[in-house]
Every structure is written in structure tokens, then in C-alpha cells.
Amino acid sequence: MQNILWADPQIIQVFSIKVLEGDPSKPVTNDNSIVLTKTAAERYFPGTSAVGKIFRLDEKYDLQVSAVVEDNRQLPGGHCALR
């Protein structure tokens, strides 16, 4: 995956990013959670909800998708991964 942003979960509130899937009050559920943009979710999990699925990062790390957020041009890159 390209354009990963590791950030504090509060970034969603700071930038007023809309949560499309998952719990908007707690989009990051644990240290092994990942939040994807809509574009990334559609790319890696086409035709199905990404929430609850396992996303394998760098062929080593299994992260569970806890939320999908709208694409946001305020963030660097086209994808957003938060832990």
C-alpha cells in the first residue's frame, strides 16, 4: 500500500473526516486496527465491506480494518491508515 499515514486517531476529528463504515465515535479500536479511505477499501476489498477484514501490510503485519473514511485531500497521499 502506498501513502500510509500513521497518526493519532484524533486526526479524524481534527480534520472532520467523515466515517463511512465503522463506529464514528471510536474508529480505531486497538493497536492492530487500521482505518482505510474509501478508495483504498474499494481497491483492496472490492465489492464488499472492508470493516472486520484483515489487511496484510508489508507481508508481515496483519491489521484489522476498523473503519472506512471518506477520501480527504487535506491528508498527505490518497490512502489513510491510522493506528
Phi, psi and omega in degrees: 000136178262161173059057177269136178242113175270122186209164173295139180304338180295345180302331179297318178285320182301317181265006180052049180277129182283127175273118182272325178221146182100182183274110182297335180280342179209073184292334177253117188265335179196183183293343180255023179265154175221143175248130180248151170286166179302317179299314180294318180299317179291328180289315186268340180225062185297136174075008181213162176290135179279337184299130180093346180279158178266128177252121181267119183257129178055029180056022179226324190252123176264116181240139179267129178290120181255343179198159173236131181243162177296152172296140186221117182286349177288339181267147178294135176082174183264353181237159181222121177235120184240141177223000000 
